Amino acid sequence: MTSLTPALQRTPAKPFYFNTSAHLLRITRYKANTLAELRDALRECPEDSIFQHSFRTLQEHHFIREGFSNDFAHWALSACNEPSLAERLASVDVREFTSVAELRERFIQIVEEYLEQKPAAGPRRADDTFYFCASDIVVMPTSFVAHALHEFVEGLRRVSVHSIHHHFIEARLRLKLMSNDFSQWLHEDVGLTETARALNRVDIYTATLEGVRTQMVRILERALL
């Protein structure tokens, strides 16, 4: 008779409820027609706008293989024709930041340094206006609930990519960018701290959301061995 692995023997402190969410996008009062205006708006816009144009848009960019990972970089290239600035903005890895405030300061620093090097680019009018947006979130339950680790893995396999985005990316604003819902549950309620850390290190840039799902399932399958 085969004994259960230590991971399978663990009883979570509480179940994991897979949710999904819908975003009600709204345009804020902040906008930019020049790079100088972008810098100023970055200083004043709500944190939710910074998160919107960096983390939330990953859901859109996951369906394309080309282009940049945040909206600021896209606009710098397509509307301002500043590929060097676009590359610098796109080089920001959001996983390195533990607060939206720190992420905001990094974007501001990049734009300020660029305008110091190329002051003529500051007042030059862009081809299109950049509108700072934010989202109101509507959270909805799914039919998937995990009372054990193997049910959690099965839930990951079967839920929609919108649920993956909700728990893996959207949750970071609520958790101050420190983690995601999946890792939180594995660490706090299952006691699999190393597995939780491995999940949190999954690259959200170089893979589609389906690719993110696949990587997470592989990590969890190794924990079950």
GROMACS elastic network, one bead per residue, 0.5 to 0.9 nm:
[ bonds ]
;  ai    aj funct       b0    kb
    4     7     6  0.80159   500
    4     8     6  0.59977   500
    4     9     6  0.61997   500
    5     8     6  0.52801   500
    5     9     6  0.63039   500
    5    10     6  0.89751   500
    5   223     6  0.88885   500
    5   224     6  0.65204   500
    5   225     6  0.64770   500
    6     9     6  0.50544   500
    6    10     6  0.65503   500
    6   223     6  0.89831   500
    6   224     6  0.79162   500
    6   225     6  0.87817   500
    7    10     6  0.54596   500
    7    11     6  0.88358   500
    7   149     6  0.73641   500
    7   190     6  0.85048   500
    7   192     6  0.78904   500
    7   223     6  0.64989   500
    7   224     6  0.56166   500
    7   225     6  0.80354   500
    8    11     6  0.79440   500
    8   148     6  0.75353   500
    8   149     6  0.63936   500
    8   150     6  0.71864   500
    8   223     6  0.88904   500
    8   224     6  0.63920   500
    8   225     6  0.89058   500
    9   148     6  0.88908   500
    9   149     6  0.89791   500
   10   148     6  0.76630   500
   10   149     6  0.78540   500
   10   190     6  0.66172   500
   10   191     6  0.82096   500
   11    14     6  0.83898   500
   11   147     6  0.77778   500
   11   148     6  0.63095   500
   11   149     6  0.81560   500
   11   189     6  0.84498   500
   11   190     6  0.68165   500
   12    15     6  0.65627   500
   12    16     6  0.87107   500
   12   147     6  0.67955   500
   12   148     6  0.63283   500
   12   149     6  0.78193   500
   12   185     6  0.85239   500
   12   186     6  0.83939   500
   12   188     6  0.88159   500
   12   189     6  0.50835   500
   12   191     6  0.80614   500
   13   188     6  0.81250   500
   13   190     6  0.66427   500
   14   146     6  0.89488   500
   14   147     6  0.71564   500
   14   185     6  0.85786   500
   14   189     6  0.62829   500
   14   190     6  0.85201   500
   15   145     6  0.66645   500
   15   146     6  0.53782   500
   15   148     6  0.73756   500
   15   152     6  0.89686   500
   15   185     6  0.86928   500
   15   189     6  0.83299   500
   16   144     6  0.86066   500
   16   145     6  0.57206   500
   16   146     6  0.50123   500
   16   147     6  0.67101   500
   16   148     6  0.86151   500
   16   152     6  0.72826   500
   16   182     6  0.84065   500
   16   185     6  0.70648   500
   17   141     6  0.75691   500
   17   142     6  0.77808   500
   17   143     6  0.84808   500
   17   144     6  0.65440   500
   17   146     6  0.65505   500
   17   147     6  0.89471   500
   18   141     6  0.65819   500
   18   142     6  0.58536   500
   18   143     6  0.75616   500
   18   144     6  0.55969   500
   18   145     6  0.60238   500
   18   146     6  0.80317   500
   18   155     6  0.75944   500
   18   156     6  0.86325   500
   18   159     6  0.77595   500
   18   163     6  0.69360   500
   18   164     6  0.87855   500
   18   167     6  0.79414   500
   19   139     6  0.68107   500
   19   140     6  0.56702   500
   19   142     6  0.52603   500
   19   143     6  0.84980   500
   19   144     6  0.81349   500
   19   159     6  0.89397   500
   19   162     6  0.89643   500
   19   163     6  0.58590   500
   19   164     6  0.88082   500
   19   166     6  0.72923   500
   19   167     6  0.75318   500
   20   138     6  0.85533   500
   20   139     6  0.59123   500
   20   140     6  0.52888   500
   20   141     6  0.61789   500
   20   142     6  0.67165   500
   20   159     6  0.88406   500
   20   160     6  0.80992   500
   20   161     6  0.88663   500
   20   162     6  0.59323   500
   20   164     6  0.77746   500
   20   165     6  0.80118   500
   20   166     6  0.56839   500
   20   167     6  0.77548   500
   21   137     6  0.65025   500
   21   138     6  0.53955   500
   21   140     6  0.55911   500
   21   141     6  0.83413   500
   21   162     6  0.69623   500
   21   163     6  0.69664   500
   21   165     6  0.86389   500
   21   166     6  0.61109   500
   21   170     6  0.89033   500
   22   136     6  0.83801   500
   22   137     6  0.58726   500
   22   138     6  0.51958   500
   22   139     6  0.66154   500
   22   140     6  0.79262   500
   22   162     6  0.83226   500
   22   166     6  0.88624   500
   23   135     6  0.56309   500
   23   136     6  0.57807   500
   23   138     6  0.64411   500
   23   139     6  0.89119   500
   24   134     6  0.84017   500
   24   135     6  0.53466   500
   24   137     6  0.62652   500
   24   138     6  0.76694   500
   25   133     6  0.67971   500
   25   134     6  0.59064   500
   25   136     6  0.64760   500
   25   137     6  0.86894   500
   26   132     6  0.88278   500
   26   133     6  0.56118   500
   26   134     6  0.55185   500
   26   135     6  0.59355   500
   26   136     6  0.75972   500
   27    30     6  0.80729   500
   27   131     6  0.66214   500
   27   132     6  0.61245   500
   27   134     6  0.64401   500
   27   135     6  0.86269   500
   28    31     6  0.78832   500
   28    45     6  0.81395   500
   28    46     6  0.87116   500
   28    49     6  0.81983   500
   28   131     6  0.73419   500
   28   132     6  0.56988   500
   28   133     6  0.53861   500
   28   134     6  0.68304   500
   29    45     6  0.84552   500
   29   131     6  0.81014   500
   29   132     6  0.74415   500
   29   133     6  0.86543   500
   30    41     6  0.60621   500
   30    42     6  0.88030   500
   30    44     6  0.81701   500
   30    45     6  0.63991   500
   30   130     6  0.86631   500
   30   131     6  0.64437   500
   30   132     6  0.54907   500
   30   133     6  0.82042   500
   31    37     6  0.75233   500
   31    38     6  0.72675   500
   31    41     6  0.67108   500
   31   129     6  0.68117   500
   31   130     6  0.54210   500
   31   132     6  0.56153   500
   32    35     6  0.71546   500
   32    36     6  0.79768   500
   32    39     6  0.85070   500
   32    40     6  0.85054   500
   32    41     6  0.69930   500
   32   126     6  0.85291   500
   32   128     6  0.89060   500
   32   129     6  0.57338   500
   32   130     6  0.50403   500
   32   131     6  0.66604   500
   32   132     6  0.81995   500
   33    36     6  0.83629   500
   33    37     6  0.63683   500
   33    38     6  0.73923   500
   33   123     6  0.86892   500
   33   124     6  0.83699   500
   33   125     6  0.56920   500
   33   126     6  0.54446   500
   33   127     6  0.79985   500
   33   128     6  0.69034   500
   33   130     6  0.64779   500
   34    37     6  0.51332   500
   34    38     6  0.62703   500
   34    39     6  0.87859   500
   34    80     6  0.78038   500
   34   121     6  0.81174   500
   34   122     6  0.62626   500
   34   123     6  0.56192   500
   34   124     6  0.57781   500
   34   126     6  0.55736   500
   34   129     6  0.81288   500
   34   130     6  0.87559   500
   35    39     6  0.62550   500
   35    40     6  0.86807   500
   35    76     6  0.79760   500
   35    80     6  0.78242   500
   35   111     6  0.75614   500
   35   115     6  0.80025   500
   35   121     6  0.69305   500
   35   123     6  0.67279   500
   35   124     6  0.73799   500
   35   125     6  0.80117   500
   35   126     6  0.79108   500
   36    39     6  0.51790   500
   36    40     6  0.63976   500
   36    41     6  0.86825   500
   36   111     6  0.83102   500
   36   112     6  0.84572   500
   36   115     6  0.78201   500
   36   121     6  0.81988   500
   36   123     6  0.60849   500
   36   124     6  0.85664   500
   37    40     6  0.50449   500
   37    41     6  0.60090   500
   37    42     6  0.84291   500
   37   122     6  0.80197   500
   37   123     6  0.81264   500
   38    41     6  0.51138   500
   38    42     6  0.60011   500
   38    43     6  0.86872   500
   38    72     6  0.87716   500
   38   108     6  0.87736   500
   38   111     6  0.82103   500
   38   130     6  0.78728   500
   39    42     6  0.51752   500
   39    43     6  0.65744   500
   39   107     6  0.83817   500
   39   108     6  0.58941   500
   39   109     6  0.88052   500
   39   111     6  0.62237   500
   39   112     6  0.69522   500
   40    43     6  0.52716   500
   40    44     6  0.66868   500
   40    45     6  0.87562   500
   40   108     6  0.84263   500
   41    44     6  0.51647   500
   41    45     6  0.56422   500
   41   132     6  0.82646   500
   42    45     6  0.57062   500
   42    46     6  0.86480   500
   42    49     6  0.89095   500
   42    50     6  0.77425   500
   42   104     6  0.68565   500
   42   105     6  0.84735   500
   42   107     6  0.76472   500
   42   108     6  0.63927   500
   42   132     6  0.89630   500
   43    46     6  0.88312   500
   43   104     6  0.74788   500
   43   105     6  0.79477   500
   43   108     6  0.70500   500
   44    47     6  0.88923   500
   45    48     6  0.81904   500
   45    49     6  0.64936   500
   45    50     6  0.76223   500
   45   132     6  0.75404   500
   46    49     6  0.55249   500
   46    50     6  0.70911   500
   46   134     6  0.82900   500
   47    50     6  0.51715   500
   47    51     6  0.63453   500
   47    52     6  0.85231   500
   47   100     6  0.62384   500
   47   101     6  0.71245   500
   47   104     6  0.78506   500
   47   134     6  0.88534   500
   48    51     6  0.50208   500
   48    52     6  0.59129   500
   48    53     6  0.86858   500
   48   100     6  0.83723   500
   48   133     6  0.82335   500
   48   134     6  0.56452   500
   48   135     6  0.73810   500
   48   173     6  0.81698   500
   49    53     6  0.61903   500
   49    54     6  0.85313   500
   49   132     6  0.61093   500
   49   133     6  0.54931   500
   49   135     6  0.79780   500
   50    53     6  0.54782   500
   50    54     6  0.62499   500
   50    55     6  0.81700   500
   50   100     6  0.70576   500
   50   101     6  0.87759   500
   50   103     6  0.78289   500
   50   104     6  0.64985   500
   50   132     6  0.83959   500
   50   133     6  0.87010   500
   50   134     6  0.82857   500
   51    54     6  0.52870   500
   51    55     6  0.52850   500
   51    56     6  0.64087   500
   51    57     6  0.86446   500
   51   100     6  0.68852   500
   51   103     6  0.87595   500
   51   104     6  0.89614   500
   51   134     6  0.80772   500
   51   173     6  0.72222   500
   52    55     6  0.58996   500
   52    57     6  0.63250   500
   52    71     6  0.88279   500
   52   132     6  0.86081   500
   52   133     6  0.67990   500
   52   134     6  0.56563   500
   52   135     6  0.70147   500
   53    56     6  0.62939   500
   53    57     6  0.56703   500
   53    58     6  0.84588   500
   53    70     6  0.58533   500
   53    71     6  0.51878   500
   53    72     6  0.69864   500
   53   132     6  0.79330   500
   53   133     6  0.75775   500
   53   134     6  0.82275   500
   54    57     6  0.58979   500
   54    58     6  0.68687   500
   54    69     6  0.71909   500
   54    71     6  0.65488   500
   54    72     6  0.79369   500
   54    94     6  0.75215   500
   55    58     6  0.54711   500
   55    59     6  0.79244   500
   55    69     6  0.86839   500
   55    70     6  0.75579   500
   55    94     6  0.74596   500
   55   169     6  0.67223   500
   55   170     6  0.75015   500
   55   172     6  0.86749   500
   55   173     6  0.88451   500
   56    59     6  0.59659   500
   56    60     6  0.78630   500
   56    70     6  0.89140   500
   56   135     6  0.89823   500
   56   165     6  0.85227   500
   56   169     6  0.73022   500
   56   170     6  0.68189   500
   57    60     6  0.51966   500
   57    61     6  0.62752   500
   57    62     6  0.85553   500
   57    69     6  0.76931   500
   57    70     6  0.65707   500
   57    71     6  0.71977   500
   58    62     6  0.58072   500
   58    63     6  0.88526   500
   58    69     6  0.63893   500
   58    70     6  0.71469   500
   58   165     6  0.88688   500
   58   169     6  0.84974   500
   58   204     6  0.78276   500
   58   205     6  0.76299   500
   59    62     6  0.53554   500
   59    63     6  0.74067   500
   59   161     6  0.89251   500
   59   162     6  0.82651   500
   59   165     6  0.68401   500
   59   169     6  0.86796   500
   59   208     6  0.85042   500
   59   209     6  0.74424   500
   60    63     6  0.59189   500
   60    64     6  0.76128   500
   61    64     6  0.53383   500
   61    65     6  0.76032   500
   61    66     6  0.83386   500
   61    67     6  0.79567   500
   61    68     6  0.78224   500
   61    69     6  0.64304   500
   61    70     6  0.82123   500
   61   205     6  0.87146   500
   61   208     6  0.82144   500
   62    65     6  0.72331   500
   62    69     6  0.87199   500
   62   204     6  0.85074   500
   62   205     6  0.77005   500
   62   206     6  0.84569   500
   62   207     6  0.68942   500
   62   209     6  0.60714   500
   62   210     6  0.87968   500
   63   208     6  0.63092   500
   63   209     6  0.80157   500
   64    67     6  0.76545   500
   64   208     6  0.81106   500
   65   206     6  0.85395   500
   65   207     6  0.86255   500
   65   208     6  0.83324   500
   67    73     6  0.89829   500
   67    74     6  0.73285   500
   68    71     6  0.76083   500
   68    72     6  0.89313   500
   68    73     6  0.62248   500
   68    74     6  0.59746   500
   68    86     6  0.80148   500
   68    87     6  0.80099   500
   68    89     6  0.87932   500
   68    90     6  0.57327   500
   68    91     6  0.88395   500
   69    72     6  0.89017   500
   69    73     6  0.74750   500
   69    74     6  0.79549   500
   69    90     6  0.59714   500
   69    91     6  0.85811   500
   69    92     6  0.89041   500
   69   205     6  0.69848   500
   70    73     6  0.56969   500
   70    74     6  0.65864   500
   70    89     6  0.78195   500
   70    90     6  0.63568   500
   70    92     6  0.88659   500
   71    75     6  0.61543   500
   71    76     6  0.85672   500
   71    90     6  0.88393   500
   72    75     6  0.52691   500
   72    76     6  0.61937   500
   72    77     6  0.87671   500
   72    86     6  0.74984   500
   72    89     6  0.68194   500
   72    90     6  0.79843   500
   72   107     6  0.86148   500
   72   130     6  0.84594   500
   73    76     6  0.50998   500
   73    77     6  0.63693   500
   73    78     6  0.86281   500
   73    83     6  0.85265   500
   73    85     6  0.73212   500
   73    87     6  0.68176   500
   73    88     6  0.78197   500
   73    89     6  0.51804   500
   73    90     6  0.54186   500
   74    77     6  0.53804   500
   74    78     6  0.59753   500
   74    79     6  0.79933   500
   74    86     6  0.66503   500
   74    89     6  0.89362   500
   74    90     6  0.82742   500
   75    78     6  0.51828   500
   75    79     6  0.51783   500
   75    80     6  0.66246   500
   75    81     6  0.84457   500
   75    82     6  0.89688   500
   75    86     6  0.77393   500
   75   126     6  0.87894   500
   75   128     6  0.82425   500
   75   129     6  0.87459   500
   75   130     6  0.70557   500
   76    79     6  0.59356   500
   76    81     6  0.62675   500
   76    82     6  0.55256   500
   76    83     6  0.69345   500
   76    84     6  0.87818   500
   76    85     6  0.65145   500
   76    86     6  0.51456   500
   76    87     6  0.89316   500
   76    89     6  0.84899   500
   76   126     6  0.86223   500
   77    80     6  0.56302   500
   77    82     6  0.50889   500
   77    83     6  0.50714   500
   77    84     6  0.82817   500
   77    85     6  0.76740   500
   77    86     6  0.54484   500
   77    87     6  0.85111   500
   78    81     6  0.57429   500
   78    82     6  0.80609   500
   78    83     6  0.85524   500
   78   126     6  0.89422   500
   78   127     6  0.80583   500
   78   128     6  0.85614   500
   79    82     6  0.83440   500
   79   125     6  0.89236   500
   79   126     6  0.52052   500
   79   128     6  0.54565   500
   79   129     6  0.78920   500
   79   130     6  0.85985   500
   80    83     6  0.84720   500
   80   121     6  0.86114   500
   80   124     6  0.80707   500
   80   125     6  0.75590   500
   80   127     6  0.64857   500
   80   128     6  0.81639   500
   81    84     6  0.89662   500
   81    86     6  0.86594   500
   81   126     6  0.82090   500
   81   127     6  0.87990   500
   82    85     6  0.55070   500
   82    86     6  0.62173   500
   82    87     6  0.88083   500
   82   121     6  0.85099   500
   83    87     6  0.61177   500
   83    88     6  0.86537   500
   84    87     6  0.52455   500
   84    88     6  0.64407   500
   84    89     6  0.88036   500
   84   114     6  0.87816   500
   85    88     6  0.50787   500
   85    89     6  0.61756   500
   85    90     6  0.84744   500
   85   110     6  0.77935   500
   85   111     6  0.73703   500
   85   114     6  0.67258   500
   86    89     6  0.51736   500
   86    90     6  0.60054   500
   86    91     6  0.85446   500
   87    91     6  0.60769   500
   88    91     6  0.51469   500
   88    92     6  0.71583   500
   88   110     6  0.69078   500
   88   111     6  0.88244   500
   89    92     6  0.58103   500
   89   106     6  0.88971   500
   89   107     6  0.66662   500
   89   110     6  0.67902   500
   89   111     6  0.80835   500
   90    93     6  0.78910   500
   92    95     6  0.88244   500
   92    96     6  0.84336   500
   92   103     6  0.85134   500
   92   106     6  0.78892   500
   92   107     6  0.79544   500
   93    96     6  0.58804   500
   93    97     6  0.78893   500
   93   205     6  0.85400   500
   94    97     6  0.57178   500
   94    98     6  0.87616   500
   94   103     6  0.71348   500
   94   177     6  0.85909   500
   95    98     6  0.78832   500
   95   177     6  0.76851   500
   95   178     6  0.85212   500
   95   200     6  0.89326   500
   95   201     6  0.81883   500
   95   203     6  0.85588   500
   95   204     6  0.84973   500
   96   103     6  0.87915   500
   97   100     6  0.73844   500
   97   101     6  0.89499   500
   97   102     6  0.64180   500
   97   103     6  0.60956   500
   97   177     6  0.67860   500
   97   178     6  0.78792   500
   98   101     6  0.86346   500
   98   102     6  0.71614   500
   98   103     6  0.81190   500
   98   176     6  0.63008   500
   98   177     6  0.50518   500
   98   178     6  0.53874   500
   98   179     6  0.89008   500
   99   102     6  0.53692   500
   99   103     6  0.65211   500
   99   104     6  0.87612   500
   99   173     6  0.83220   500
   99   176     6  0.54142   500
   99   177     6  0.57055   500
   99   178     6  0.77171   500
  100   104     6  0.60354   500
  100   105     6  0.85973   500
  100   173     6  0.77382   500
  100   176     6  0.72569   500
  100   177     6  0.73317   500
  101   104     6  0.50645   500
  101   105     6  0.62865   500
  101   106     6  0.87559   500
  102   105     6  0.51249   500
  102   106     6  0.63451   500
  102   107     6  0.88963   500
  103   106     6  0.51705   500
  103   107     6  0.65110   500
  103   108     6  0.87742   500
  104   107     6  0.52985   500
  104   108     6  0.62603   500
  104   109     6  0.86147   500
  105   108     6  0.50319   500
  105   109     6  0.59884   500
  105   110     6  0.86158   500
  106   109     6  0.50538   500
  106   110     6  0.62760   500
  106   111     6  0.87869   500
  107   110     6  0.52322   500
  107   111     6  0.64020   500
  107   112     6  0.86436   500
  108   111     6  0.52646   500
  108   112     6  0.60143   500
  108   113     6  0.85202   500
  109   112     6  0.51252   500
  109   113     6  0.60310   500
  109   114     6  0.84627   500
  110   113     6  0.53372   500
  110   114     6  0.61769   500
  110   115     6  0.87172   500
  111   114     6  0.50956   500
  111   115     6  0.61919   500
  111   116     6  0.86380   500
  112   115     6  0.51725   500
  112   116     6  0.62132   500
  112   117     6  0.87353   500
  113   116     6  0.50729   500
  113   117     6  0.63910   500
  113   118     6  0.86539   500
  114   117     6  0.51419   500
  114   118     6  0.60429   500
  114   119     6  0.79374   500
  114   121     6  0.87034   500
  114   122     6  0.89926   500
  115   120     6  0.76582   500
  115   121     6  0.65798   500
  115   122     6  0.59311   500
  116   119     6  0.55171   500
  116   122     6  0.89998   500
  118   121     6  0.57017   500
  118   122     6  0.75402   500
  119   122     6  0.55499   500
  119   123     6  0.81084   500
  120   123     6  0.65893   500
  120   124     6  0.69300   500
  121   124     6  0.52952   500
  121   125     6  0.86251   500
  122   125     6  0.84239   500
  125   128     6  0.84348   500
  125   129     6  0.89478   500
  126   129     6  0.67392   500
  126   130     6  0.87445   500
  139   166     6  0.86372   500
  141   144     6  0.83179   500
  142   145     6  0.80667   500
  142   159     6  0.80217   500
  142   163     6  0.84264   500
  143   159     6  0.89181   500
  144   151     6  0.87578   500
  144   152     6  0.87044   500
  144   154     6  0.89986   500
  144   155     6  0.59564   500
  144   158     6  0.84378   500
  144   159     6  0.74326   500
  145   151     6  0.75021   500
  145   152     6  0.74681   500
  145   155     6  0.72009   500
  146   149     6  0.70134   500
  146   150     6  0.79015   500
  146   153     6  0.83638   500
  146   154     6  0.84146   500
  146   155     6  0.69870   500
  147   150     6  0.85645   500
  147   151     6  0.64938   500
  147   152     6  0.74157   500
  148   151     6  0.53437   500
  148   152     6  0.63527   500
  148   153     6  0.89618   500
  148   190     6  0.87283   500
  149   153     6  0.63686   500
  149   154     6  0.86915   500
  149   186     6  0.87632   500
  149   190     6  0.80487   500
  149   220     6  0.84597   500
  149   224     6  0.81457   500
  150   153     6  0.51379   500
  150   154     6  0.62755   500
  150   155     6  0.85850   500
  150   220     6  0.88274   500
  150   221     6  0.87563   500
  150   224     6  0.79264   500
  151   155     6  0.60113   500
  151   156     6  0.85843   500
  152   155     6  0.50055   500
  152   156     6  0.62453   500
  152   157     6  0.87318   500
  153   156     6  0.51101   500
  153   157     6  0.64021   500
  153   158     6  0.88829   500
  153   216     6  0.86907   500
  153   217     6  0.62586   500
  153   220     6  0.67525   500
  153   221     6  0.76658   500
  154   157     6  0.50969   500
  154   158     6  0.63727   500
  154   159     6  0.87475   500
  154   217     6  0.86534   500
  155   158     6  0.51916   500
  155   159     6  0.59146   500
  156   159     6  0.58004   500
  156   160     6  0.85916   500
  156   163     6  0.89372   500
  156   164     6  0.76657   500
  156   213     6  0.68668   500
  156   214     6  0.88991   500
  156   216     6  0.81106   500
  156   217     6  0.69532   500
  157   160     6  0.86392   500
  157   213     6  0.71922   500
  157   214     6  0.79981   500
  157   217     6  0.71784   500
  159   162     6  0.80514   500
  159   163     6  0.62141   500
  159   164     6  0.73019   500
  160   163     6  0.53449   500
  160   164     6  0.66736   500
  160   165     6  0.88538   500
  161   165     6  0.61201   500
  161   166     6  0.85153   500
  161   209     6  0.60821   500
  161   210     6  0.67115   500
  161   213     6  0.79761   500
  162   165     6  0.50219   500
  162   166     6  0.61193   500
  162   167     6  0.87705   500
  162   209     6  0.86491   500
  163   167     6  0.62676   500
  163   168     6  0.83043   500
  164   167     6  0.54806   500
  164   168     6  0.57174   500
  164   169     6  0.77611   500
  164   209     6  0.72589   500
  164   210     6  0.87289   500
  164   212     6  0.83649   500
  164   213     6  0.71646   500
  165   168     6  0.52583   500
  165   169     6  0.51553   500
  165   170     6  0.61758   500
  165   171     6  0.84782   500
  165   209     6  0.73316   500
  166   169     6  0.58608   500
  166   171     6  0.62191   500
  166   181     6  0.86738   500
  167   170     6  0.60570   500
  167   171     6  0.53373   500
  167   172     6  0.82030   500
  167   180     6  0.61798   500
  167   181     6  0.50854   500
  167   182     6  0.65529   500
  168   171     6  0.61785   500
  168   172     6  0.72438   500
  168   179     6  0.81833   500
  168   181     6  0.62184   500
  168   182     6  0.67393   500
  168   183     6  0.85435   500
  168   200     6  0.83266   500
  169   172     6  0.55885   500
  169   173     6  0.80243   500
  169   177     6  0.88375   500
  169   179     6  0.88917   500
  169   180     6  0.67246   500
  169   181     6  0.87535   500
  169   204     6  0.84733   500
  170   173     6  0.62000   500
  170   174     6  0.76794   500
  170   180     6  0.81221   500
  171   174     6  0.52627   500
  171   175     6  0.61125   500
  171   176     6  0.85355   500
  171   177     6  0.79666   500
  171   179     6  0.78728   500
  171   180     6  0.55800   500
  171   181     6  0.61900   500
  172   176     6  0.57802   500
  172   178     6  0.65836   500
  172   179     6  0.59565   500
  172   180     6  0.55656   500
  172   181     6  0.80615   500
  173   176     6  0.51378   500
  173   177     6  0.56147   500
  173   178     6  0.87387   500
  174   177     6  0.74811   500
  175   178     6  0.59217   500
  175   179     6  0.63277   500
  175   180     6  0.70705   500
  175   181     6  0.84141   500
  176   179     6  0.77626   500
  177   180     6  0.77785   500
  178   200     6  0.89709   500
  179   182     6  0.84703   500
  179   183     6  0.65661   500
  179   184     6  0.67786   500
  179   197     6  0.86647   500
  179   200     6  0.62813   500
  180   183     6  0.55007   500
  180   184     6  0.60873   500
  180   185     6  0.87452   500
  180   199     6  0.87859   500
  180   200     6  0.68228   500
  181   184     6  0.50111   500
  181   185     6  0.62031   500
  181   186     6  0.86470   500
  182   185     6  0.53713   500
  182   186     6  0.63075   500
  182   187     6  0.86714   500
  182   196     6  0.73771   500
  182   199     6  0.77288   500
  182   200     6  0.83415   500
  183   186     6  0.50756   500
  183   187     6  0.60027   500
  183   188     6  0.83678   500
  183   192     6  0.88065   500
  183   193     6  0.80644   500
  183   195     6  0.77227   500
  183   197     6  0.67396   500
  183   198     6  0.84608   500
  183   199     6  0.62510   500
  183   200     6  0.62411   500
  184   187     6  0.52482   500
  184   188     6  0.58316   500
  184   189     6  0.78007   500
  184   193     6  0.89435   500
  184   196     6  0.70089   500
  185   188     6  0.53050   500
  185   189     6  0.51578   500
  185   190     6  0.65745   500
  185   191     6  0.84276   500
  185   192     6  0.89045   500
  185   196     6  0.80435   500
  186   189     6  0.58087   500
  186   191     6  0.60245   500
  186   192     6  0.53513   500
  186   193     6  0.66667   500
  186   195     6  0.72530   500
  186   196     6  0.54696   500
  187   190     6  0.58884   500
  187   192     6  0.51748   500
  187   194     6  0.80183   500
  187   195     6  0.79298   500
  187   196     6  0.56628   500
  187   197     6  0.83136   500
  188   191     6  0.58266   500
  188   192     6  0.80761   500
  188   193     6  0.79706   500
  189   192     6  0.84043   500
  190   193     6  0.83177   500
  191   194     6  0.88583   500
  191   196     6  0.87780   500
  192   195     6  0.53947   500
  192   196     6  0.61340   500
  192   197     6  0.87727   500
  192   223     6  0.84352   500
  193   197     6  0.62341   500
  193   198     6  0.86585   500
  194   197     6  0.50449   500
  194   198     6  0.61718   500
  194   199     6  0.86325   500
  195   198     6  0.50143   500
  195   199     6  0.62084   500
  195   200     6  0.86393   500
  195   219     6  0.70215   500
  195   220     6  0.70823   500
  195   222     6  0.89875   500
  195   223     6  0.68930   500
  196   199     6  0.51685   500
  196   200     6  0.62802   500
  196   201     6  0.88183   500
  197   200     6  0.50466   500
  197   201     6  0.63689   500
  198   201     6  0.52026   500
  198   202     6  0.68567   500
  198   216     6  0.85078   500
  198   219     6  0.71876   500
  199   202     6  0.54934   500
  199   215     6  0.81799   500
  199   216     6  0.59604   500
  199   219     6  0.69869   500
  199   220     6  0.83999   500
  200   203     6  0.84363   500
  201   204     6  0.86420   500
  202   212     6  0.68496   500
  202   215     6  0.70152   500
  202   216     6  0.73442   500
  203   206     6  0.61853   500
  203   207     6  0.69735   500
  203   212     6  0.73367   500
  203   215     6  0.89764   500
  204   207     6  0.62189   500
  204   208     6  0.77081   500
  204   209     6  0.77781   500
  204   211     6  0.89487   500
  204   212     6  0.67342   500
  205   208     6  0.77788   500
  206   211     6  0.86765   500
  207   210     6  0.75687   500
  207   211     6  0.50411   500
  207   212     6  0.60776   500
  208   212     6  0.62552   500
  208   213     6  0.86086   500
  209   213     6  0.61937   500
  209   214     6  0.86084   500
  210   214     6  0.62340   500
  210   215     6  0.87156   500
  211   214     6  0.50070   500
  211   215     6  0.62434   500
  211   216     6  0.86574   500
  212   215     6  0.51896   500
  212   216     6  0.62684   500
  212   217     6  0.86885   500
  213   216     6  0.52273   500
  213   217     6  0.62091   500
  213   218     6  0.86985   500
  214   217     6  0.52079   500
  214   218     6  0.62732   500
  214   219     6  0.87584   500
  215   218     6  0.52042   500
  215   219     6  0.63425   500
  215   220     6  0.87877   500
  216   219     6  0.51195   500
  216   220     6  0.62609   500
  216   221     6  0.85628   500
  217   220     6  0.51270   500
  217   221     6  0.60052   500
  217   222     6  0.86438   500
  218   221     6  0.50357   500
  218   222     6  0.63164   500
  218   223     6  0.87520   500
  219   222     6  0.53183   500
  219   223     6  0.65539   500
  220   224     6  0.64071   500
  220   225     6  0.89996   500
  221   224     6  0.50818   500
  221   225     6  0.66430   500
  222   225     6  0.53351   500
